[in-house]
Every structure is written in structure tokens, then in C-alpha cells.
């Protein structure tokens, strides 16, 4: 049986044209928090906010956690989502750093 947008991978039927919006809310929240953790770690490591060239450095641990959790989503969808929330991640990190500086 041939299906246009599905394929068998490791005994599971997977949708090849799956979008980030098709994920469950809990899956989206997990991925978002992993992106933030990785973004913050790379920022600390580099000493500045990640640039476009640092995208793979930020997303590499996120892809590993996605695979470990068994969430199937095409990599380009994760990249698109990362680029769409990059400013939000930066703002959140700045806000948290400011709160730490004022409380110290």
C-alpha cells in the first residue's frame, strides 16, 4: 500500500509532511523549553547572543532530546520554529539576567 505523505520507519507509520503546529501542546512546550535551555547555554559559552551561524550549535542538543523523547517532527520544521522565536528567547534571557542582577 503506497501512501503519499506517510512512510514506515522503525515499525511506525510516520507522516512525512508533519508541521510543528501538528504537535501536541506538551510536545511543543518540551521543545520550547529545550530550545531556551540550549539558547542560554550557547549564549553563556559564546559570551554573546547566538547569531545565524550558531543555529546548529543551539539546535544540535535540541534535536538529540527530540529523538530521545520519541517525538517525530522534520528538522526543517524545528529550524523554522527556532527562527520564529529567536527574538523571544533573547528577550526572555535578558529579562531573567536583569532580574538576577537586581536581586544580587
C-alpha positions in Angstrom: 0.0 0.0 0.0 1.5 3.3 -1.1 0.7 6.5 0.8 1.6 9.9 -0.4 2.5 11.6 2.9 3.4 8.6 5.1 6.2 6.1 5.4 7.1 3.3 7.6 10.1 4.0 9.9 11.2 1.6 12.7 7.8 -0.2 12.5 5.9 3.1 12.9 3.8 4.9 10.3 5.1 8.5 10.1 3.7 11.5 8.4 6.4 13.0 6.2 4.7 16.4 5.9 4.1 16.9 9.6 4.2 20.5 10.8 5.2 21.9 14.1 1.6 23.0 14.6 0.5 19.4 14.5 2.4 18.5 17.7 0.6 18.1 21.0 0.8 21.1 23.4 3.1 19.1 25.8 5.4 18.3 23.0 5.6 21.9 21.9 6.3 23.0 25.5 9.1 20.5 25.9 10.7 21.5 22.6 10.4 25.2 23.5 12.0 24.7 26.9 14.8 22.7 25.4 15.4 25.5 22.9 15.6 28.1 25.7 18.0 25.9 27.7 20.2 25.4 24.7 20.0 29.1 23.7 21.0 30.2 27.2 23.9 27.6 27.4 25.3 28.7 24.0 24.9 32.4 24.9 26.9 31.7 28.1 29.5 29.7 26.2 30.0 32.3 23.5 29.7 35.4 25.7 27.2 36.9 23.3 23.8 36.0 21.8 23.9 33.3 19.1 24.0 34.6 15.5 22.6 32.8 12.4 25.9 30.9 12.1 25.3 29.4 15.6 21.9 27.9 14.7 23.3 24.4 14.5 25.2 24.8 17.8 21.9 25.7 19.5 19.7 23.2 17.8 22.0 20.1 18.0 21.2 19.3 21.6 17.5 20.0 20.9 17.4 17.5 18.1 19.1 14.9 20.4 16.4 15.5 23.1 13.6 15.3 20.5 14.9 12.0 19.2 15.3 10.7 22.8 11.8 11.6 23.6 10.5 9.9 20.5 8.9 13.0 19.1 8.8 12.8 15.3 9.0 16.1 13.5 11.0 17.1 10.4 14.2 19.0 11.2 13.2 21.9 8.9 10.1 22.5 11.0 12.1 22.7 14.2 14.5 25.2 12.5 11.6 27.3 11.2 10.1 27.4 14.7 13.5 28.3 16.3 13.9 31.2 13.9 10.4 32.5 14.6 11.0 32.5 18.4 14.7 33.6 18.4 13.8 37.2 19.5 11.5 35.8 22.2 14.3 33.6 23.6 16.7 36.6 23.6 14.1 38.8 25.4 13.4 36.1 28.0 17.1 35.6 28.7 17.7 39.4 29.0 14.7 39.6 31.4 16.0 36.8 33.6 19.5 38.2 33.6 18.1 41.6 34.6 16.1 40.0 37.5 19.2 38.3 38.7 21.3 41.5 38.6 18.7 43.5 40.5 18.3 40.8 43.2 22.1 40.4 43.7 
